[in-house]
């Protein structure tokens, strides 16, 4: 199949491209750095010529909710309109487990808009919600760390390896549209503070963690909110396996 990946130069996009190519598919990368702009549509019609499926693995790092919602809204509308014009038969969106249960988070609000537009759009779709990645805890700590101290929320998560997410996206994209796909998660539940502590230790970093709900993530994300639902697809790679690789090299 000829399958396009929006956000092809990102972490998940590049891994999904590799997974699709291993399976014998032809990958069309869509990225601003490659001359295709999803906010304006520049280069998009040419990129989608002959494409049967599109994986939307785009990301946005803005922290303002209105800006993030506008970004995902614009790029989704542009992409879906071009897909309809090109005759694309399957639109796959990578989203987040628990995305509709969290208020006040800009990124989650943007992803909800992305999901809404896909599910109400003109192209048959599949939405794949995945849990946080294995490096999420250390990444969150790096956002808040000052002078060796990092506030971090004691979130309960079930982290997944990015390569495992990519394998699922590649499999889904090559198949028929399924609507809302079952949640995708790693094999084990973890505490975010403990994950960050262990990651820092493996990397030889000395950072004091301060568990708190007054930082980036509030109590609306506490409890089981970020955990996969019933019937979830559990990927094989454990956090311990990923952690063992952090001190290498």
Residue, then its C-alpha position, 0 to 999 in steps of 0.5 A: x500500500x501507499x501510506x502517508x504519515x503526517x508528522x513523519x520526521x517526529x519520534x512516532x512518525x519516523x518509527x511508524x514509517x520504519x514499521x510500514x517499510x518493513x512490512x513492504x509498504x510505500x511510505x510518503x512522508x508529510x512534514x513541513x521540513x520536507x515541503x508539505x505544510x499542513x497549516x496552509x496545505x502547501x504541497x499536500x495535494x501532490x503528496x497524497x496522490x495515489x495514497x490509500x491511507x494516512x497516519x496523523x502522528x503530528x504533535x504540537x508543543x504549545x501550552x496555550x489551550x486556544x492556540x493548541x486547539x486552533x493548531x490541531x483544528x487547522x491541520x486536521x481540517x486541511x489534511x482531511x479535505x485534501x484526503x477527501x479530494x485525493x480519494x484516501x480511504x483510511x485516516x488514522x489518528x494517534x491520540x491519548x488514553x484518557x483524553x476526554x477525562x482531563x480538563x484544563x490541559x492544552x494538549x488534551x484539548x487539542x487532541x480532543x478537537x483532532x479526534x472530533x474532526x476525524x470522527x465527523x469528517x469525510x474520510x473513514x477513520x480509526x482513532x488509536x489512543x495510547x498511554x504515555x511513553x516510557x520517557x514521559x516521566x523524565x521529560x516532565x521532570x525536565x520541564x519543571x526542574x530548577x537548581x536540581x529540584x523538580x516538582x512532579x505529579x504522582x500520576x498513575x500511568x501504564x507506559x508504552x514503548x514508542x516502537x510498540x505504538x508505531x507497530x500498532x499504527x502501522x498494522x491499523x493503517x494497512x487494515x480497514x477503518x475501525x472507528x474508535x480502536x481499543x486503548x493501547x498501553x504498556x504491560x505494567x502500571x507505574x507511578x510517575x514519580x518512581x519512573x522519573x527517579x529510576x530514569x534519573x538514576x539510570x542516566x546518572x542524573x541527581x535531581x530531587x523530585x517533589x511530588x505535587x498536584x500544584x504543578x503542570x498536572x492537577x488532580x483531574x489526572x489522578x487515580x485511574x484517569x490515564x490508565x487503559x480501559x477494558x479490553x486494552x491491547x497491551x504491548x510487550x516492552x516493559x519499563x524495566x526493559x527500556x530503563x536498562x537501555x538508558x545507561x548504555x552508550 
